Amino acid sequence: MQNPLRNAIFLAALVLAGCGTHVPDLNELTSKKSSETPIGIYNITDHIQCEIQHAVQSVIITDIETQRLAARAKPELHQGRSLQWFENYAAQVTLTLTLEETGTVNASMSAIKPFQNGITNVNPVDKSKYVSTPRNETLGLSAAYSTKATVQETLSFFVPFSSFTNAEAIDREIANRNANHELDCRRAGGTLIEGDLKLNAWLNAVMLRPYGDPYFAASLAAQQEVSKKDVIQHKVTFVVTTNGGVNPSLKLVNLTANQSTVPFLFGQRVRTQDVIITMAPNSKGQLTPFGQQTLFSTLSNGNQGL
C-alpha cells in the first residue's frame, strides 16, 4: 500500500474513532468556526425575527391595499379591513439545535486451517471424471463497539407584532416597497434555518381570503370574525446527515480479517435545526393560554426531542 493512501486511511480512522467519544463542539450546530459560533446563533435568531416581520407586514399591507381598492370602487359599501385584529398578535419562537455523533468499531476475523482437497468420482463408468472440493476448518471471531454523544440547545424568544404593525411602521414599509426597498431577509448563500422559511407563503395562504373580484365584495370588515384565527403555527425542521467509514481487509491462507460489508470503523454526524413559530394574541407579554397550550402540545409530542 502506498504511503499517501496509508496515511489517508490512518487519518480517517482517527477521525472516525473519535466520533461519539466526547461532547460535540457547539460550532458543529451551525457549521461555523468555534470563534464564530455566537455570531452564527445570532444570525439565525435575527433571520427568524426578520422573516416574521416581513411576513406579518406583507399580509397587513395586502389587507390595507385590498380595503382601499374596494373602498374606491364601492364607497357605498363602507369597506373596512379584515385583518386589524392580527396587529395585536405575537409570536413565540422555539429554536432547537441538535448534534448527534456516533462512532462504531466492527472487527471480524476468521482463522482457517486448510485440509487436503476432497476428491469425488462423479461418473461410476468413467473413473477419470471427478471433482476436487476444497476443505478447511474455520473459526470466526467478531467484536463490536459503539459510542454516541448528543448535544441539544434550545432557545425561546417572544416577538410582539406591535413594534412593526403600528401605522408609522406600516407606512414606512409601504414607502420602502414603493421605492423597491422592501425588507429583505435573504442572506448570501443562506441555507437551512438561515434560508427562506416560507413563512410569508404560509401566512398568505391562511390569512388572506380569496375575495375574488374586490369590486363586488361584501364589507371586508364583516369578514373579520370569519377570518380571525386563535393560533397560527409554522414548523420547519432540517436534518443533515454525514457519515463515513474505513474498512481495511486482509486475506491470507490461514487468516482473513474484515471481509464483511460492514465498515471496520464508521462515524456519523446528524445535525438537526428545528424552529417552531407559534402566533396568537399578545396577552400582557405572552401568548394567550390557548396559544401556549398549542405550543406545549407540539413540544410534548416529541417533535423537539425534549
C-alpha positions as CSV (number, residue, x, y, z in Angstrom):
1,M,0.0,0.0,0.0
2,Q,1.4,3.4,-1.0
3,N,2.4,5.7,1.9
4,P,-0.1,8.6,0.9
5,L,-3.0,6.2,0.8
6,R,-1.9,4.5,4.1
7,N,-1.6,7.9,5.8
8,A,-5.1,9.0,4.5
9,I,-6.7,5.8,5.9
10,F,-4.9,6.3,9.2
11,L,-6.1,9.9,9.5
12,A,-9.7,8.9,8.5
13,A,-9.6,6.2,11.1
14,L,-8.5,8.6,13.8
15,V,-11.4,10.9,13.0
16,L,-14.0,8.2,12.8
17,A,-12.7,6.5,16.0
18,G,-13.3,9.8,17.9
19,C,-16.9,10.2,16.9
20,G,-19.2,9.9,19.9
21,T,-16.5,9.8,22.5
22,H,-16.8,13.4,23.6
23,V,-19.4,16.2,23.8
24,P,-19.7,17.5,20.2
25,D,-18.4,21.0,19.6
26,L,-21.1,23.8,19.7
27,N,-19.7,25.1,16.4
28,E,-20.9,22.0,14.6
29,L,-24.5,23.1,15.3
30,T,-24.2,25.9,12.8
31,S,-21.2,24.6,10.8
32,K,-19.1,27.6,11.7
33,K,-15.7,28.0,13.3
34,S,-15.8,27.9,17.1
35,S,-14.9,31.6,17.4
36,E,-17.8,32.5,15.1
37,T,-20.4,30.3,16.8
38,P,-22.1,33.2,18.9
39,I,-22.4,35.2,15.7
40,G,-23.8,32.2,13.9
41,I,-26.6,31.7,16.6
42,Y,-27.3,35.4,16.5
43,N,-27.6,35.3,12.7
44,I,-30.2,32.5,13.0
45,T,-32.4,34.3,15.5
46,D,-32.0,37.6,13.7
47,H,-33.1,35.9,10.4
48,I,-36.2,34.3,12.1
49,Q,-37.3,37.6,13.5
50,C,-36.8,39.3,10.1
51,E,-38.9,36.6,8.4
52,I,-41.7,37.1,11.0
53,Q,-41.7,40.9,10.5
54,H,-41.6,40.6,6.7
55,A,-44.5,38.0,6.6
56,V,-46.7,39.9,9.1
57,Q,-46.2,43.2,7.4
58,S,-46.9,41.7,4.0
59,V,-50.3,40.3,4.8
60,I,-51.3,43.6,6.7
61,I,-50.2,45.7,3.7
62,T,-52.1,43.5,1.3
63,D,-55.2,43.8,3.6
64,I,-54.8,47.6,3.6
65,E,-54.4,47.8,-0.2
66,T,-57.4,45.5,-0.7
67,Q,-59.6,47.7,1.5
68,R,-58.5,50.8,-0.3
69,L,-59.2,49.3,-3.6
70,A,-62.6,48.1,-2.6
71,A,-63.5,51.4,-0.9
72,R,-62.6,53.4,-4.1
73,A,-64.7,51.0,-6.2
74,K,-67.7,50.8,-4.0
75,P,-67.7,53.6,-1.4
76,E,-71.3,53.0,-0.6
77,L,-70.4,49.6,1.0
78,H,-68.2,51.4,3.6
79,Q,-65.5,48.8,3.1
80,G,-63.3,48.1,6.2
81,R,-60.2,46.0,6.9
82,S,-60.4,42.3,7.8
83,L,-57.0,41.8,9.5
84,Q,-56.8,44.6,12.0
85,W,-57.0,42.0,14.8
86,F,-53.7,40.5,13.6
87,E,-51.8,43.6,14.5
88,N,-52.0,42.8,18.3
89,Y,-50.7,39.3,17.9
90,A,-47.3,38.0,18.9
91,A,-45.0,35.0,18.1
92,Q,-43.3,32.6,20.5
93,V,-40.3,31.2,18.7
94,T,-38.7,27.9,19.9
95,L,-35.4,27.1,18.2
96,T,-33.7,23.8,18.9
97,L,-30.3,22.8,17.6
98,T,-29.2,19.2,18.0
99,L,-26.0,17.4,17.1
100,E,-25.6,13.7,17.4
101,E,-22.3,11.9,16.9
102,T,-22.0,8.1,16.6
103,G,-18.8,6.0,16.3
104,T,-18.7,2.3,15.8
105,V,-15.9,-0.3,15.5
106,N,-16.8,-3.7,13.9
107,A,-13.9,-6.1,13.9
108,S,-14.2,-9.6,12.4
109,M,-11.5,-12.3,11.9
110,S,-11.5,-15.9,10.7
111,A,-8.7,-18.4,11.5
112,I,-8.5,-21.0,8.7
113,K,-7.0,-24.5,8.9
114,P,-6.9,-25.9,5.4
115,F,-7.1,-29.7,4.6
116,Q,-6.3,-31.7,1.6
117,N,-8.9,-31.3,-1.1
118,G,-11.6,-34.0,-1.2
119,I,-11.8,-36.0,-4.5
120,T,-15.2,-37.2,-5.5
121,N,-15.9,-39.5,-8.5
122,V,-19.0,-38.2,-10.3
123,N,-19.1,-40.9,-13.1
124,P,-19.0,-44.5,-12.0
125,V,-18.5,-45.6,-15.6
126,D,-15.6,-43.2,-16.4
127,K,-13.2,-43.3,-13.5
128,S,-11.5,-40.2,-14.8
129,K,-14.5,-38.0,-14.1
130,Y,-14.0,-36.5,-10.7
131,V,-14.3,-33.2,-8.9
132,S,-12.0,-31.6,-6.3
133,T,-13.6,-30.0,-3.3
134,P,-11.6,-27.6,-1.0
135,R,-11.8,-28.4,2.7
136,N,-10.9,-26.3,5.7
137,E,-11.7,-25.6,9.3
138,T,-12.8,-22.0,10.1
139,L,-13.1,-20.3,13.4
140,G,-14.8,-16.9,13.2
141,L,-14.4,-14.2,15.7
142,S,-16.1,-10.8,15.8
143,A,-16.4,-7.8,18.1
144,A,-18.3,-4.5,18.0
145,Y,-18.0,-1.3,20.0
146,S,-20.1,1.8,19.6
147,T,-20.4,5.2,21.2
148,K,-22.9,8.0,20.9
149,A,-22.9,11.6,22.1
150,T,-25.7,14.2,21.7
151,V,-25.8,17.9,22.5
152,Q,-29.0,19.8,22.2
153,E,-29.5,23.5,22.7
154,T,-32.9,25.2,22.9
155,L,-33.7,28.9,22.7
156,S,-37.1,30.5,23.0
157,F,-37.9,34.2,22.4
158,F,-41.0,36.3,22.2
159,V,-41.7,38.6,19.3
160,P,-44.6,41.2,19.7
161,F,-46.1,42.4,16.5
162,S,-46.9,45.9,17.8
163,S,-43.4,47.2,17.1
164,F,-43.8,46.7,13.4
165,T,-47.5,46.8,12.8
166,N,-48.3,50.3,14.1
167,A,-49.3,52.8,11.5
168,E,-45.9,54.5,11.3
169,A,-44.1,51.2,10.7
170,I,-46.5,50.1,8.1
171,D,-46.5,53.4,6.2
172,R,-42.7,53.3,6.3
173,E,-42.6,49.8,4.8
174,I,-45.2,50.7,2.2
175,A,-42.9,53.6,1.2
176,N,-39.9,51.3,1.1
177,R,-41.7,48.8,-1.1
178,N,-42.9,51.6,-3.5
179,A,-39.2,52.6,-3.8
180,N,-38.2,48.9,-4.3
181,H,-36.5,48.8,-0.9
182,E,-38.7,46.0,0.6
183,L,-37.4,44.4,3.8
184,D,-35.1,41.6,2.6
185,C,-34.4,38.8,4.9
186,R,-32.3,36.8,2.5
187,R,-28.6,36.1,3.3
188,A,-25.9,35.4,0.8
189,G,-25.8,31.7,0.5
190,G,-28.3,31.2,3.3
191,T,-29.4,27.6,3.7
192,L,-31.2,25.6,6.3
193,I,-32.7,27.8,9.1
194,E,-30.9,30.8,7.6
195,G,-32.7,30.3,4.3
196,D,-36.2,31.0,3.2
197,L,-38.6,29.5,5.9
198,K,-41.7,30.1,3.6
199,L,-43.5,31.8,6.5
200,N,-44.7,34.5,4.1
201,A,-46.3,32.0,1.8
202,W,-48.0,30.2,4.8
203,L,-49.5,33.4,6.2
204,N,-50.7,34.4,2.8
205,A,-52.4,31.1,2.5
206,V,-54.2,31.1,5.8
207,M,-54.8,34.9,6.3
208,L,-55.8,36.3,3.0
209,R,-59.2,35.2,1.9
210,P,-59.9,34.5,-1.8
211,Y,-62.0,37.6,-2.2
212,G,-62.4,37.2,-5.9
213,D,-63.3,40.5,-7.5
214,P,-62.9,43.1,-4.7
215,Y,-65.2,45.5,-6.6
216,F,-68.2,43.2,-5.7
217,A,-67.0,42.0,-2.3
218,A,-69.3,42.4,0.6
219,S,-68.0,44.6,3.5
220,L,-64.5,43.3,4.4
221,A,-65.0,44.4,7.9
222,A,-67.9,42.0,8.2
223,Q,-65.4,39.2,7.4
224,Q,-63.2,40.0,10.3
225,E,-64.8,37.5,12.7
226,V,-64.7,34.8,9.9
227,S,-61.0,35.3,9.2
228,K,-59.8,35.6,12.8
229,K,-57.6,32.8,13.9
230,D,-56.9,31.7,17.5
231,V,-53.5,30.2,16.8
232,I,-51.2,30.0,13.8
233,Q,-48.2,27.7,13.9
234,H,-45.4,27.2,11.5
235,K,-42.8,24.5,12.0
236,V,-39.6,23.9,10.0
237,T,-37.1,21.1,10.5
238,F,-33.8,20.5,8.7
239,V,-31.8,17.2,9.3
240,V,-28.3,17.0,7.8
241,T,-26.6,13.6,8.0
242,T,-22.9,13.0,7.2
243,N,-21.1,9.7,7.6
244,G,-18.0,7.8,6.5
245,G,-16.3,4.5,7.0
246,V,-12.9,2.8,6.7
247,N,-12.7,-1.0,6.1
248,P,-9.2,-2.3,5.6
249,S,-9.4,-6.1,4.9
250,L,-6.9,-8.9,4.9
251,K,-7.0,-12.3,3.3
252,L,-4.2,-14.9,3.8
253,V,-4.1,-18.6,3.6
254,N,-4.7,-19.2,7.3
255,L,-6.3,-15.9,8.2
256,T,-8.9,-13.4,6.9
257,A,-10.0,-10.1,8.6
258,N,-12.8,-7.6,8.0
259,Q,-14.3,-9.4,5.0
260,S,-17.8,-8.1,6.0
261,T,-19.6,-5.3,4.1
262,V,-19.9,-3.5,7.5
263,P,-17.0,-1.0,7.8
264,F,-14.4,-1.7,10.4
265,L,-14.6,2.0,11.5
266,F,-17.8,4.0,11.0
267,G,-18.6,7.6,12.1
268,Q,-21.8,9.6,11.7
269,R,-23.0,13.1,12.5
270,V,-26.6,14.1,12.4
271,R,-27.2,17.9,12.7
272,T,-30.9,19.0,13.3
273,Q,-32.2,22.5,13.1
274,D,-35.8,22.9,14.3
275,V,-37.9,26.0,14.7
276,I,-41.5,26.4,15.8
277,I,-43.2,29.7,15.3
278,T,-46.5,30.0,17.3
279,M,-48.6,33.0,16.7
280,A,-51.5,34.0,19.0
281,P,-52.9,37.2,20.6
282,N,-50.5,39.1,22.8
283,S,-51.7,38.8,26.4
284,K,-49.5,41.1,28.5
285,G,-46.2,39.9,27.1
286,Q,-47.1,36.3,26.5
287,L,-49.3,34.2,24.3
288,T,-52.9,33.5,25.3
289,P,-53.4,30.3,27.2
290,F,-54.6,28.5,24.1
291,G,-51.6,29.6,22.2
292,Q,-49.3,28.4,24.9
293,Q,-51.2,25.1,25.1
294,T,-50.7,24.6,21.3
295,L,-47.0,25.2,21.7
296,F,-46.6,22.9,24.7
297,S,-48.6,20.2,22.8
298,T,-46.3,20.4,19.9
299,L,-43.2,20.1,22.2
300,S,-44.7,17.2,24.2
301,N,-45.3,15.2,21.1
302,G,-41.6,14.7,20.8
303,N,-41.1,16.9,17.8
304,Q,-38.3,18.7,19.7
305,G,-36.8,15.6,21.3
306,L,-37.4,17.2,24.8
